[in-house]
């Protein structure tokens, strides 16, 4: 009888694993009258509320890469929303357009915050979300966005910037930043100068922000994106994927989330 029970248990486990899946769907919301096109992902096998994570895209716009990261977060047990910071799901096919789209957002921080907050509101209202445990991650342009949201005092448990930007016109102020901060930086990133990095660290220290700055040896800008090599070659940009840094930074993010969501 014992072997039969083991076989039945194995079959049942297989059936349950097949049934459990990451659910994902496109979602729309509005910010200042503009339609934003996001992407929500969560594991329906998990019962009850769970921490939520906003995912902010690279300067290329809300694309499949941001969606992939949302699904990966869902696989870790979070509910994730890949946000749209450009509006109407707009994407860039060339760095010139990407730069224009990104600059337009970053030069109007009031509007940028409104777009971010609209996504946050959507995530908070989802029945699977624990609104008391929300974080945000961002890549490249998105890394700069989540750092700015922390500077502006958005009520988040934490933010994680992957190969993001560090300069700002709205530096953090002591007592205003609620989020803990993790920066995952490529040591060979040509888009961030040593002066910008030191200024950022001083800014965080002076504002008494709880932050970590991790630099990954040999990693260049966009080190988490497997398409970075293709983009770098196509547009003659100092971009490169780094599998080791990608894996380690994702592990560092997970450790960071376990810490902040337990508090």
KEKE-3310 file (N, C-alpha, C; in steps of 0.2 Angstrom, whole numbers, plus 5000, padded with zeros to 4 digits):
npx = (5004:5010:5019:5009:5002:5012:5014:5001:5002:5012:5007:4996:5003:5009:4998:4994:5004:5004:4992:4994:4999:5008:4998:4994:4991:4987:4984:4975:4976:4974:4982:4983:4974:4979:4980:4987:4997:4998:5005:5000:5005:5004:5004:4992:4991:4994:4987:4977:4983:4998:5015:5017:5025:5031:5036:5048:5051:5065:5073:5068:5055:5039:5041:5043:5053:5052:5040:5043:5051:5041:5034:5044:5045:5032:5033:5041:5032:5027:5015:5015:5017:5020:5024:5019:5027:5028:5016:5001:5007:5019:5034:5051:5062:5074:5089:5089:5075:5072:5079:5073:5060:5062:5068:5058:5050:5058:5061:5049:5045:5034:5023:5028:5028:5014:5011:5017:5011:4998:4999:5003:4992:4983:4989:4988:4975:4971:4964:4973:4984:4994:4993:5001:5014:5024:5035:5047:5055:5067:5074:5088:5083:5071:5077:5082:5070:5063:5072:5070:5056:5058:5065:5056:5047:5038:5027:5034:5040:5053:5065:5073:5086:5092:5106:5104:5101:5109:5110:5101:5088:5081:5086:5087:5079:5082:5072:5062:5062:5054:5056:5068:5083:5091:5104:5109:5123:5133:5150:5158:5150:5147:5139:5137:5146:5160:5160:5146:5142:5148:5142:5129:5130:5134:5123:5113:5118:5119:5105:5101:5097:5092:5102:5109:5123:5128:5141:5145:5158:5166:5154:5144:5133:5116:5117:5109:5100:5098:5097:5105:5118:5115:5109:5119:5129:5121:5118:5130:5134:5139:5135:5131:5127:5128:5130:5133:5133:5119:5113:5118:5113:5100:5098:5102:5092:5082:5085:5085:5071:5066:5070:5065:5051:5048:5048)
npy = (4994:5006:5010:5013:5023:5033:5034:5039:5051:5058:5059:5068:5079:5083:5086:5097:5106:5108:5114:5126:5142:5156:5170:5182:5198:5211:5228:5243:5260:5277:5293:5310:5311:5304:5288:5274:5260:5245:5230:5216:5203:5188:5174:5162:5152:5155:5159:5173:5189:5197:5204:5218:5223:5236:5238:5247:5252:5251:5264:5262:5260:5253:5237:5219:5215:5222:5216:5202:5203:5206:5194:5185:5190:5187:5174:5172:5174:5187:5200:5208:5223:5229:5245:5259:5272:5281:5283:5277:5265:5268:5265:5265:5264:5268:5275:5289:5293:5286:5293:5306:5303:5298:5310:5319:5314:5314:5328:5333:5332:5332:5327:5315:5309:5308:5299:5288:5286:5283:5271:5264:5266:5258:5245:5244:5243:5230:5215:5205:5211:5216:5231:5237:5233:5237:5238:5245:5242:5246:5248:5255:5269:5267:5264:5276:5283:5276:5279:5293:5293:5288:5299:5309:5305:5295:5283:5269:5252:5249:5253:5247:5250:5245:5247:5261:5279:5293:5307:5322:5334:5336:5333:5321:5323:5325:5315:5314:5303:5288:5275:5261:5259:5251:5250:5243:5242:5243:5241:5245:5254:5266:5276:5282:5293:5294:5305:5307:5296:5297:5309:5305:5295:5303:5312:5303:5298:5311:5314:5304:5292:5275:5265:5254:5252:5243:5237:5229:5220:5222:5223:5231:5245:5242:5228:5218:5214:5203:5207:5217:5216:5215:5228:5236:5233:5236:5250:5256:5258:5258:5245:5230:5213:5204:5190:5184:5196:5199:5188:5189:5201:5200:5190:5198:5208:5200:5196:5208:5211:5202:5206:5219:5217:5209:5218)
npz = (5000:5003:4992:4983:4989:4988:4974:4971:4978:4971:4959:4962:4966:4955:4947:4954:4953:4939:4939:4946:4941:4935:4933:4921:4914:4903:4908:4910:4915:4921:4920:4924:4914:4903:4895:4902:4899:4907:4915:4923:4935:4944:4956:4955:4964:4976:4991:4998:5003:4997:4996:4985:4970:4960:4943:4934:4918:4906:4896:4884:4885:4890:4888:4883:4891:4903:4907:4908:4919:4928:4928:4933:4946:4951:4951:4962:4972:4974:4969:4955:4945:4930:4925:4915:4910:4900:4893:4885:4882:4874:4865:4861:4847:4844:4851:4851:4851:4863:4872:4871:4876:4889:4894:4894:4904:4915:4917:4921:4935:4943:4935:4932:4945:4946:4937:4941:4954:4950:4945:4957:4964:4957:4959:4973:4975:4971:4975:4978:4984:4997:5004:5013:5011:5000:4986:4974:4959:4946:4930:4922:4915:4922:4935:4939:4940:4951:4961:4962:4966:4979:4984:4984:4994:4992:4999:5001:5005:5000:4987:4972:4962:4946:4937:4936:4935:4944:4946:4951:4952:4963:4977:4990:5006:5024:5034:5025:5016:5015:5010:5010:5002:4988:4978:4963:4954:4939:4939:4928:4922:4909:4909:4921:4930:4941:4949:4950:4956:4969:4973:4974:4985:4995:4996:5000:5012:5019:5020:5028:5024:5023:5015:5002:4992:4979:4969:4955:4949:4933:4926:4914:4908:4908:4912:4916:4906:4893:4880:4879:4873:4859:4857:4860:4850:4839:4840:4843:4857:4874:4881:4889:4892:4907:4914:4927:4935:4933:4939:4952:4957:4956:4966:4977:4977:4981:4994:5000:4999:5007:5019:5021:5019:5030:5041)
capx = (5000:5014:5021:5003:5001:5018:5012:4996:5004:5016:5002:4992:5008:5010:4992:4993:5010:5002:4986:4997:5003:5008:4993:4997:4986:4987:4979:4975:4974:4975:4986:4982:4970:4983:4979:4993:4996:5003:5005:5000:5007:5004:5004:4986:4991:4995:4981:4978:4987:5005:5018:5017:5031:5030:5042:5048:5055:5071:5071:5065:5048:5036:5041:5043:5058:5049:5035:5047:5053:5035:5032:5049:5043:5026:5035:5044:5027:5024:5011:5020:5014:5025:5021:5020:5029:5027:5009:4999:5012:5024:5040:5056:5066:5081:5091:5087:5068:5072:5082:5068:5054:5065:5070:5052:5047:5062:5061:5043:5044:5027:5019:5031:5025:5007:5010:5019:5006:4992:5001:5003:4985:4980:4992:4986:4968:4971:4963:4979:4990:4995:4995:5006:5020:5024:5041:5047:5061:5068:5080:5091:5078:5067:5081:5082:5063:5062:5076:5067:5050:5060:5067:5050:5044:5032:5026:5036:5045:5059:5066:5079:5088:5097:5110:5100:5104:5110:5109:5094:5087:5077:5089:5083:5080:5082:5066:5057:5062:5052:5059:5074:5086:5096:5107:5113:5127:5139:5157:5161:5145:5150:5134:5137:5153:5162:5157:5139:5141:5150:5137:5123:5131:5134:5116:5109:5121:5117:5098:5100:5093:5094:5103:5115:5126:5132:5144:5147:5164:5166:5147:5143:5127:5111:5120:5103:5096:5101:5097:5110:5123:5112:5108:5126:5132:5117:5119:5137:5133:5143:5130:5133:5124:5133:5126:5135:5130:5112:5111:5119:5109:5093:5098:5103:5086:5077:5087:5083:5064:5064:5072:5060:5044:5047:5048)
capy = (5000:5012:5012:5015:5030:5037:5036:5044:5058:5061:5061:5074:5085:5085:5089:5104:5110:5110:5119:5132:5145:5163:5173:5189:5201:5219:5232:5250:5265:5284:5298:5316:5311:5300:5281:5271:5252:5241:5223:5213:5196:5185:5167:5161:5146:5158:5162:5179:5195:5196:5210:5220:5226:5240:5237:5252:5250:5255:5270:5259:5260:5247:5231:5213:5214:5224:5211:5196:5204:5206:5187:5183:5192:5184:5167:5173:5175:5194:5202:5213:5227:5233:5251:5263:5279:5286:5284:5273:5260:5270:5262:5268:5259:5271:5279:5296:5293:5284:5299:5311:5300:5298:5316:5322:5312:5316:5335:5335:5327:5332:5323:5308:5306:5307:5293:5282:5285:5280:5263:5262:5265:5252:5239:5244:5241:5224:5211:5200:5215:5219:5238:5239:5230:5238:5241:5246:5241:5250:5247:5261:5275:5265:5264:5283:5284:5273:5283:5299:5292:5288:5305:5313:5303:5290:5278:5262:5249:5250:5253:5244:5253:5242:5251:5267:5286:5295:5314:5324:5341:5336:5329:5318:5328:5321:5314:5314:5297:5283:5269:5259:5259:5246:5251:5238:5246:5240:5244:5248:5258:5272:5281:5285:5295:5293:5311:5307:5291:5300:5314:5301:5292:5309:5314:5298:5299:5317:5313:5298:5286:5268:5263:5250:5253:5237:5238:5222:5220:5220:5224:5238:5247:5237:5222:5213:5213:5199:5211:5223:5215:5217:5235:5239:5233:5240:5258:5258:5260:5254:5241:5223:5209:5201:5184:5184:5202:5198:5183:5191:5207:5197:5187:5204:5210:5195:5196:5215:5211:5198:5210:5225:5215:5206:5223)
capz = (5000:5004:4986:4979:4991:4985:4967:4971:4980:4966:4953:4965:4967:4948:4945:4957:4950:4933:4939:4948:4936:4935:4929:4919:4910:4902:4912:4908:4920:4918:4925:4921:4907:4898:4896:4903:4898:4912:4914:4930:4936:4951:4956:4958:4969:4983:4994:5002:5001:4997:4994:4978:4967:4954:4939:4930:4912:4904:4892:4878:4886:4893:4883:4885:4896:4910:4908:4910:4926:4932:4929:4938:4953:4953:4953:4969:4977:4974:4964:4951:4940:4926:4924:4909:4912:4894:4891:4879:4880:4869:4865:4857:4843:4843:4857:4851:4853:4870:4876:4871:4880:4896:4897:4895:4910:4921:4917:4924:4940:4946:4931:4933:4951:4945:4933:4946:4959:4947:4945:4964:4967:4954:4963:4980:4975:4969:4980:4980:4986:5004:5003:5018:5009:4993:4984:4967:4956:4940:4926:4918:4916:4928:4941:4941:4942:4958:4966:4963:4970:4986:4986:4984:5000:4991:5004:4999:5009:4998:4980:4970:4956:4943:4932:4935:4935:4951:4947:4952:4954:4969:4982:4996:5012:5030:5037:5020:5013:5019:5007:5010:4995:4986:4971:4960:4949:4936:4940:4922:4918:4907:4909:4927:4932:4948:4953:4951:4961:4975:4975:4976:4991:5000:4996:5004:5019:5022:5021:5033:5021:5024:5008:5000:4985:4977:4963:4952:4945:4926:4923:4911:4909:4906:4913:4918:4900:4888:4874:4879:4868:4853:4857:4861:4844:4834:4841:4846:4864:4879:4884:4888:4897:4912:4917:4934:4939:4933:4944:4959:4958:4957:4973:4982:4977:4985:5001:5002:5000:5013:5025:5021:5020:5036:5046)
cpx = (5004:5016:5015:5002:5006:5016:5007:4998:5008:5012:4998:4997:5009:5004:4992:4998:5007:4996:4989:5000:5003:5003:4996:4992:4988:4982:4980:4973:4975:4978:4985:4979:4973:4982:4986:4992:5001:5002:5005:5001:5007:5003:4997:4985:4992:4989:4982:4982:4994:5008:5018:5023:5029:5037:5042:5053:5061:5069:5068:5058:5045:5036:5041:5048:5055:5043:5038:5049:5047:5033:5037:5047:5037:5028:5039:5039:5024:5019:5014:5016:5020:5021:5022:5021:5028:5020:5007:5003:5017:5031:5045:5060:5073:5083:5089:5080:5068:5074:5077:5062:5056:5065:5063:5049:5051:5062:5054:5041:5037:5022:5022:5028:5018:5006:5012:5014:4999:4993:5001:4996:4982:4983:4989:4979:4966:4969:4968:4985:4989:4997:5001:5013:5021:5032:5041:5054:5061:5074:5082:5086:5074:5070:5081:5075:5061:5066:5073:5060:5052:5062:5061:5045:5038:5032:5027:5040:5052:5059:5073:5080:5093:5100:5106:5104:5104:5109:5102:5094:5083:5080:5085:5084:5079:5075:5060:5056:5060:5054:5066:5077:5091:5098:5111:5117:5132:5145:5160:5155:5148:5145:5133:5144:5154:5160:5150:5138:5142:5145:5131:5124:5131:5127:5112:5111:5118:5109:5096:5096:5096:5096:5109:5117:5130:5135:5147:5153:5163:5159:5147:5135:5122:5113:5115:5100:5100:5101:5102:5116:5121:5111:5114:5129:5128:5118:5125:5137:5137:5138:5132:5129:5130:5129:5127:5132:5122:5110:5112:5115:5102:5093:5099:5096:5081:5079:5085:5075:5062:5065:5066:5053:5043:5047:5041)
cpy = (5006:5014:5015:5022:5035:5039:5040:5051:5061:5063:5068:5080:5087:5089:5096:5108:5112:5115:5126:5136:5153:5166:5180:5192:5209:5222:5239:5254:5272:5288:5305:5316:5307:5292:5278:5263:5248:5234:5220:5206:5194:5178:5165:5155:5149:5161:5168:5184:5194:5203:5212:5224:5230:5239:5243:5251:5254:5261:5268:5259:5253:5241:5225:5211:5216:5218:5204:5197:5204:5198:5184:5184:5188:5176:5167:5174:5182:5195:5208:5217:5231:5239:5254:5270:5284:5287:5280:5268:5261:5267:5266:5263:5261:5275:5286:5297:5291:5290:5304:5309:5301:5305:5320:5320:5315:5324:5338:5331:5326:5327:5316:5305:5304:5300:5287:5281:5282:5273:5261:5261:5259:5245:5239:5241:5234:5219:5206:5204:5217:5226:5241:5237:5231:5241:5242:5245:5245:5248:5253:5267:5273:5265:5271:5285:5282:5277:5290:5299:5291:5295:5310:5310:5298:5285:5271:5259:5250:5251:5250:5247:5248:5246:5257:5273:5289:5303:5316:5331:5342:5331:5327:5323:5323:5321:5313:5307:5291:5276:5268:5258:5254:5248:5246:5241:5242:5244:5248:5251:5264:5278:5285:5287:5294:5299:5310:5301:5293:5305:5310:5298:5297:5311:5309:5298:5305:5317:5308:5293:5280:5265:5258:5251:5247:5238:5231:5223:5218:5221:5231:5240:5242:5230:5216:5211:5209:5202:5216:5222:5217:5225:5239:5239:5237:5247:5260:5261:5256:5250:5234:5219:5205:5196:5184:5190:5201:5194:5185:5197:5205:5194:5193:5207:5206:5195:5203:5215:5207:5202:5216:5223:5211:5211:5226)
cpz = (5000:4997:4982:4982:4989:4978:4967:4973:4975:4960:4956:4964:4959:4945:4948:4954:4943:4933:4941:4943:4938:4930:4927:4914:4909:4905:4910:4914:4917:4923:4921:4914:4902:4900:4897:4903:4902:4911:4921:4930:4943:4950:4959:4963:4976:4985:4998:4999:5001:4995:4987:4976:4961:4950:4934:4924:4911:4899:4886:4879:4889:4888:4887:4891:4903:4912:4911:4917:4931:4934:4934:4945:4955:4955:4959:4974:4978:4969:4961:4946:4936:4923:4917:4911:4906:4892:4885:4877:4875:4870:4860:4853:4842:4849:4857:4853:4861:4874:4877:4876:4887:4898:4898:4901:4916:4922:4920:4929:4944:4942:4932:4939:4950:4942:4937:4951:4956:4947:4952:4966:4964:4958:4970:4980:4973:4975:4983:4984:4994:5003:5008:5016:5001:4991:4977:4965:4949:4937:4922:4919:4922:4935:4943:4943:4949:4963:4967:4967:4977:4988:4988:4990:4998:4996:5001:5004:5007:4990:4978:4963:4952:4937:4931:4935:4942:4951:4948:4954:4960:4974:4988:5002:5018:5032:5032:5017:5017:5016:5009:5003:4994:4979:4969:4954:4946:4937:4934:4918:4916:4907:4916:4929:4939:4952:4955:4956:4968:4978:4978:4983:4997:5001:5001:5011:5023:5024:5026:5030:5022:5017:5008:4993:4984:4970:4961:4947:4938:4923:4920:4911:4905:4907:4915:4912:4895:4881:4873:4874:4861:4852:4857:4854:4839:4834:4843:4852:4869:4884:4884:4894:4901:4916:4925:4938:4939:4938:4951:4961:4960:4964:4978:4982:4982:4992:5004:5003:5006:5019:5026:5022:5026:5042:5047)
residu = (UNK:UNK:UNK:UNK:UNK:UNK:UNK:UNK:UNK:UNK:UNK:UNK:UNK:UNK:UNK:UNK:UNK:UNK:UNK:UNK:UNK:UNK:UNK:UNK:UNK:UNK:UNK:UNK:UNK:UNK:UNK:UNK:UNK:UNK:UNK:UNK:UNK:UNK:UNK:UNK:UNK:UNK:UNK:UNK:UNK:UNK:UNK:UNK:UNK:UNK:UNK:UNK:UNK:UNK:UNK:UNK:UNK:UNK:UNK:UNK:UNK:UNK:UNK:UNK:UNK:UNK:UNK:UNK:UNK:UNK:UNK:UNK:UNK:UNK:UNK:UNK:UNK:UNK:UNK:UNK:UNK:UNK:UNK:UNK:UNK:UNK:UNK:UNK:UNK:UNK:UNK:UNK:UNK:UNK:UNK:UNK:UNK:UNK:UNK:UNK:UNK:UNK:UNK:UNK:UNK:UNK:UNK:UNK:UNK:UNK:UNK:UNK:UNK:UNK:UNK:UNK:UNK:UNK:UNK:UNK:UNK:UNK:UNK:UNK:UNK:UNK:UNK:UNK:UNK:UNK:UNK:UNK:UNK:UNK:UNK:UNK:UNK:UNK:UNK:UNK:UNK:UNK:UNK:UNK:UNK:UNK:UNK:UNK:UNK:UNK:UNK:UNK:UNK:UNK:UNK:UNK:UNK:UNK:UNK:UNK:UNK:UNK:UNK:UNK:UNK:UNK:UNK:UNK:UNK:UNK:UNK:UNK:UNK:UNK:UNK:UNK:UNK:UNK:UNK:UNK:UNK:UNK:UNK:UNK:UNK:UNK:UNK:UNK:UNK:UNK:UNK:UNK:UNK:UNK:UNK:UNK:UNK:UNK:UNK:UNK:UNK:UNK:UNK:UNK:UNK:UNK:UNK:UNK:UNK:UNK:UNK:UNK:UNK:UNK:UNK:UNK:UNK:UNK:UNK:UNK:UNK:UNK:UNK:UNK:UNK:UNK:UNK:UNK:UNK:UNK:UNK:UNK:UNK:UNK:UNK:UNK:UNK:UNK:UNK:UNK:UNK:UNK:UNK:UNK:UNK:UNK:UNK:UNK:UNK:UNK:UNK:UNK:UNK:UNK:UNK:UNK:UNK:UNK:UNK:UNK:UNK:UNK:UNK)
# end
